[in-house]
Amino acid sequence: MTQYSATTRGVRIQVTPVFLDDQSDPDENDFMWAYTVEIANLSEKTVQLTARTWKIIDHHGVTHVVQGPGVVGEQPILREGDSFTYTSGCPLSTPSGLMMGSYLMQTDDGETFEAQVPTFSLDSPFEIRSVN
């Protein structure tokens, strides 16, 4: 499995996407992925994840933006050395795509910043690849 990682101001975000063959139907252009995200606070400040923004781009360049509070119904508070892990899913109508985004973080002294989620690839075994 491929793992993607980015660190912003001491907040490390690692993403591991997995194609869900048993929940996909290529004949109906229905491709499903799960992705596991680990958010680790490597800084000395306590931070809270308050909101998320995702960009999901399919093989044809169609982009969907998803924004909202927290992740999976939670707004985790991470003290120094803490981490939070969750798994979510993403459907596409094409056999490949990209996801990227950011989490809005707030420090314990009220400062906010965007922690970048690394861009990660959604590649199914049904993607046609060619050289030339």
Residue, then its C-alpha position, 0 to 999 in steps of 0.5 A: m500500500t502506498q502512503y502519502s505524508a505532509t507536515t504543516r507546522g508540526v502537524r503530520i498527516q499521513v493518508t493510505p488509500v485502498f481500492l475497494d474491489d468488492q464495493s465497486d462495479p466497473d461495468e456501471n462506472d462505480f469505483m470505491w476507495a477507502y482512505t485511512v488518515e492519521i493526524a499526528n501532533l509533533s509540535e509542542k502546542t495543543v491543536q484542534l481540528t475544526a474543519r476540513t476541505w477536500k478536493i476530489i478530482d476524477h480522471h476527466g478533471v471533474t472536481h468536487v469540493v467537500q467542506g464541513p466541520g471536523v472529520v467523521g463527526e469529530q473535532p479531535i483535540l491533539r496534545e503534543g505527541d497525540s494522534f488521531t486516526y480515522t477511515s472514510g470513503c470516496p466514490l468515483s465514476t472513473p477508474s482513477g482520480l486524485m484527492m487533496g485538501s486541508y484541515l483547519m487547525q486551531t491552537d490552544d491560544g486561538e491561532t488558526f492555520e491550514a494543515q495540508v493533506p498530501t495529494f494522493s492518487l486513487d488508482s484502481p486495477f481497471e485504469i488503462r495505462s499506456v506508454n507513448 
